[in-house]
Amino acid sequence: MLKVRVIPTLLLKNVGLVKGISFDSWRRIGTLMPAVKVHNTREVDELILLDISATAEERSPDFESINEVSAECFVPLTVGGGVHTLEDIRNLLKAGADKVCVTTAAIKNPQLIREGASRFGSQCIVVGIDAKKNSRGWYECFTHCGTIGTGKEVSGWARDVESLGAGEIMITSIERDGTMLGYDLDLIESVTGSVTIPVIASGGAGNYDHMLQAIQTTKVSAVAAASIFQFTQQTPLEAKKFLAEKGIRVRNTNVTQNDCIPTSSVR
């Protein structure tokens, strides 16, 4: 079994970092570069950086900013937001991203997943799935930062994503996002039970027990979180120590000697 990763998520809107609840990211919490430098010192496994305004503004990612960030980021970096074309993927990788997360464009043009995986390798392609339970009682995929329903059922889309060649899926609960009430385990299970590729759980983590519960219940490969690391004293390193004490194999040299792997091999 792969060692579990703990991944902070940073949401970029215009020139600053933001956070909110249920994808309403209204609260400004600082600037990007200092946050990246702080996480460098906290022995995180990876960082996820999502430009949440790029798709709504119909623009490509800010490649220059990503280049500056990657120069200061000493852990694997996944970047998403505003990715519409193969050229966008190529430019993000050239700018220093290790992986590229595609959400809205993946649904609008599924072949982008196949072409991206073929051209750059499956390990570079992460497909984000933003979802919530609709009025008919099943989990529906949404695009444009959770504002537009697609009619696609989550588990079916997850299987399509895997068959198209994606290397990883990040499943985010729109309803749990920012609440710190815990992950939507049923939603996550609908994905992990449908695919064999790694799955990142996102949306709702409020404490280390929530992470443990998601890992034990749904067999996710990673737990991503934002609010817990921005609004509380909890840290990724302490999260991994807690998980290790509960018998979870984690990626961190300070947790146990036997569980360490070099950062450069995380892909």
Secondary structure, 3 states (H helix, E strand, C coil): CCCEEEEEEEEEECCEEEEEECCEEEEEEECHHHHHHHHHCCCCCCEEEEECCCCCCCCCCCHHHHHHHHHHCCCCEEEECCCCCHHHHHHHHHCCCCEEEECHHHHHCCHHHHHHHHHHCHHHEEEEEEEEECCCCCEEEEECCCCEEEEEEHHHHHHHHHHCCCCEEEEEECCCCCCCCCCCHHHHHHHHCCCCCCEEEECCCCCHHHHHHHHHHHCCCEEEECHHHHCCCCCHHHHHHHHHHCCCCECCCCCCHHHCCCHHHCC
